[in-house]
Amino acid sequence: MSIANLNAAMISKDKSTLEKLTADELSFGHSTGVVENKSEFVQNVLSGPTTFTSIDISNQNINPAGDIAIVRNITTISGNSKGQPLNIKIGVLMIWKKQGGNWKLLARQGFKLPEVK
């Protein structure tokens, strides 16, 4: 599995890599509640309203379970969305599955982090 390659492909809008790293059954959930399938995800990365300049990961935990890997991390995203600066920090849960000898993203859910008071 290559989370770094997926993030780099999202930043560079690399269609081939996005398609290679995602399962046909992809369910990609955003922290806003929007859920996309594989074709919607790829199309929105390539030509949607958001452009990424950086995607940084911290506190990553990977738990393998056979041909599945459960990944949790904190993701900090910078870019531009609908002409406005984008700077968010979210939690992410991903499920990666080994298919045909390669790790592919099967499911991803972003979620808002609780505010620290």
C-alpha positions in Angstrom: 0.0 0.0 0.0 1.3 3.5 -0.7 -0.5 6.2 1.0 2.3 8.6 0.1 1.8 7.7 -3.6 -1.9 8.3 -3.4 -1.5 11.7 -1.8 1.2 12.6 -4.4 -1.2 11.5 -7.2 -4.0 13.7 -5.7 -1.6 16.7 -5.7 -0.3 16.1 -9.2 -3.7 15.0 -10.6 -2.1 11.8 -11.9 -5.1 9.8 -13.3 -3.2 6.6 -14.0 -1.8 6.4 -10.4 -5.2 7.3 -8.9 -6.8 4.5 -10.9 -4.1 2.0 -10.0 -4.2 2.7 -6.3 -8.0 2.6 -5.9 -10.3 -0.5 -6.0 -13.2 -0.5 -8.4 -15.5 -0.8 -5.4 -14.0 2.4 -3.8 -16.1 4.3 -1.3 -14.4 7.6 -0.6 -16.0 9.6 2.2 -15.2 13.2 2.8 -15.3 15.0 6.2 -18.2 17.0 4.7 -20.4 13.9 4.4 -20.0 13.6 0.6 -19.3 10.0 -0.5 -17.9 9.2 -3.9 -17.3 6.0 -5.9 -14.1 5.4 -7.8 -15.1 7.3 -11.0 -16.5 10.3 -9.0 -13.3 10.4 -6.8 -10.9 10.3 -9.8 -13.0 12.8 -11.8 -13.2 15.3 -8.9 -9.5 15.1 -8.2 -8.7 15.7 -11.9 -11.2 18.5 -12.6 -13.2 19.3 -9.4 -13.3 22.5 -7.5 -10.4 21.6 -5.2 -6.7 21.7 -6.0 -4.3 20.3 -3.4 -0.8 21.8 -2.8 0.1 19.6 0.2 -1.3 16.5 2.0 0.6 15.8 5.2 0.0 12.8 7.5 0.7 12.5 11.2 -0.1 10.0 14.0 -0.5 7.2 11.4 -1.4 3.7 12.6 -1.5 0.7 10.2 -3.1 -2.6 11.4 -2.7 -5.5 8.9 -5.4 -8.2 9.0 -4.6 -10.8 6.2 -5.2 -9.1 2.8 -6.7 -6.0 4.5 -5.0 -3.1 6.3 -6.8 -0.7 8.5 -5.1 2.7 8.5 -5.9 5.7 10.8 -4.2 9.0 10.7 -4.5 12.8 11.0 -4.3 14.5 7.6 -3.5 18.2 7.1 -4.6 19.4 3.7 -3.6 22.7 2.0 -4.8 23.9 -1.4 -7.6 25.9 -3.0 -11.3 25.2 -3.1 -13.7 27.2 -5.3 -11.2 30.1 -5.4 -10.7 30.2 -1.7 -7.7 29.0 0.3 -8.2 25.5 1.8 -6.4 24.6 5.1 -8.0 21.7 7.0 -6.9 19.1 9.5 -9.1 16.0 9.7 -9.0 12.4 10.9 -9.0 9.7 8.3 -9.8 6.0 8.4 -8.8 3.9 5.3 -9.3 0.3 4.4 -6.7 -1.0 2.0 -7.1 -4.5 0.3 -4.6 -6.5 -1.5 -6.0 -7.3 -5.0 -3.9 -9.1 -7.6 -0.8 -8.6 -5.5 -1.2 -4.9 -5.2 -2.6 -2.8 -2.3 -5.7 -0.8 -3.4 -7.7 1.7 -1.4 -11.1 0.1 -0.8 -12.7 2.6 1.6 -11.8 6.0 3.1 -13.7 8.2 5.5 -12.6 11.6 6.6 -14.0 13.1 9.8 -13.9 16.3 11.7 -11.6 16.3 14.7 -13.0 17.5 18.0 -12.1 21.0 18.9 -9.6 21.3 21.8 -10.7 23.8 24.4 
